[in-house]
Amino acid sequence: MKRTTIGLATLATFALSSASNAQPGGGLVLGIGWHGTRGETFRDAQGLVVDATYSVPVLKSSRWSAVLGGGGTLVSGHSRCLVLPNGDCARSGGTAGLNALVGTAVNAGQIELRLGVGPAFYRNEKMFSRGTQLRLDILDQSASKVAFGIWSRITVVPRSQSVERDMLAIGAQLRIR
């Protein structure tokens, strides 16, 4: 968890130092919201999520750009329950995650829509998971260096070791270019 926190801080420092050079369609997005997990291993798994994503446009046209990005997430441990083989509940602390995304950013009038997909890795003190994440960002298209928006993502963890689950997160965000 400490390494993930240091990684998020490093990502934010890098993005803030290069924000003046960021191209449209790119930049640092900081988000806060709700995170929920459902599946065979967790019951009542939901909590607060803090999210940071940095993206860079790699191909651009006047209306869209191809985007590469990556980021990290921290989920609070409120009401998380790891279901043990005997059905009992073992309380689980917070979860940290990292992701890499490839996708597109589209200018749609006053808003920018971003859709990305890629691998996601999550870890808490009890287990490690990897899956595929789909993320949607809806951002204010203002010319200012700071803009507001909303985000949502779903991560599907494939069936392995009799474990299958998906994670959903949604929240508000602030973009720094």
N, C-alpha and C positions, 0 to 999 in steps of 0.2 A: 504494500500500500504506500509506503514511504517513497519507493522508487517511482511509482506512478505520479504521486504528488509533485516530486521533483521534475519529472518529465513534462507535466502540464505547465509548471512554472517556466521551464525552459522554452516550451512552445510559445507561451504568451509573451515572454521577453523577446524572442526572435521576431514574432509577428508585430509587436509594437515598435520595435526598432526599424523594421522594414515597411511599416504601414504607409509611409509617404511614397514609397516606390511601388506599392501594390497596384496591379492593373484592375480595371473593372471586371467583376466576376470572381475575383479572388479576395483574400484577406482572412482575418481571424474572426471567427464567430464564437461568442461565449453564450451559453444557454443554461437555463435552470428550468426544472420542471418535475414531472411525475414519471416514475419508472415502475413497470409491473412485469412480473414473470408468471407464466403458467406452464404446467407440465407435470410430469410424473415425479420429479424430485422436490418440488417446492410447493408449499401451501401458503396462501396469504402473503405472497412475496410482493411487496410494493414499498416504495419509499421515494425520497427526494433524490433527484439526479442533478449533477452539475456536469456540464459538457463543454468541451473546447474542440473546435475543428479549424484547421488552416487549409486553404485551398489556393491553387494557382491555375490560371487558365493556360492551356498549352496550345490550343488552336482557337482562333477567333474569327468571327464574321461580324457583321453589323447587328445581327439579332441574337446570336447564340455563341457559346464557346464550349469547347471540351475542357473539362476540369479534372485535375488530380488533387487529392487531398488526403488528409489523415488527421487523427485526433485522439483524444482520450476522454474518459468519463469516470466519474465517481458516483456510486449509488449508496445512499445511507442504508443502514441495516435495520430500519424500523420494521417490525413485524415479519422479518424473514424467518422461514422455518424450513430447514433441510429435513426431508422425510427419511428416516432411517429404515432399514429393511424390515424391522418389526413394527413399523407404523408410527413409532414415537417421533416427537419433534425435537430436533437439536437446533437451538437458536444459532443463527449465522450472522456474522457481522457484515460490514459493508462490502461492496464489490467494486473492483477497479477494472477498466477495460481500455483497450486500444483498438483502433480501426484504420484501415486504408480504404480510400474510395476513388472510383473513377466514374465520371458521369458528364452531365451537361448542365449548363446554365443558360436560361432563355430570358431575354428581356421581354416583358409583357406589359408595356405601358409604364405605370407607376410602380410595378413590382418586378422582382427578379425571382424566377423559379429555378431551383436547383434540384436535380435528382441524381443520386449516386448509389452505387452498389460496390460491395467489396467484402473482404474478410474482416471478422471481428473476433477479438480474444478477450475473455473475461476471467478474472480470478478473485476468489475470496480465500479465507483461511482454510476452507474445507475442500475446494475443488477448482479445477481449471476447465474452461469451456471454450470451444471455438465454433464459429458459425458464419453465416452469411448475413450481412446487414443491407437493408434498403433504407435510404434516408431521403426525406423531402424537406427542403428549406424554402420558405416564402419570405422574401426580404423586401424592405422598402428600397426603392430605386433612387433615392435622393442622391444628390451630388456631394453631400457632406461626407466627412471621414467616418462618421458614426451613424448607423442606421438600425432600426428595430425590425423584428420579424418574429415568425413562429417556426417551429421545427417539429418533425416527427420521424421516428425510425422504428423499424421492426427488425429484430434479429432472430433468425431461425437456427437453432442448434440441431444438427441431424441426429438421428437415432444412433446411439453408441452405448454399449454397456447397459442396455435396457433403459437409457435415459433419453427423453425427448422433451424439448421445451421451446418456447418462444418468448421473446422479451419485447415489450412495447414501451416506448418513451415518447413524451410529448411535452412541449414547453415553449417559453418565450426566449428570445435571443437578442443579442446586441452584436452588430457587425462593426469591426474596426478595419478600415482600409489603409 
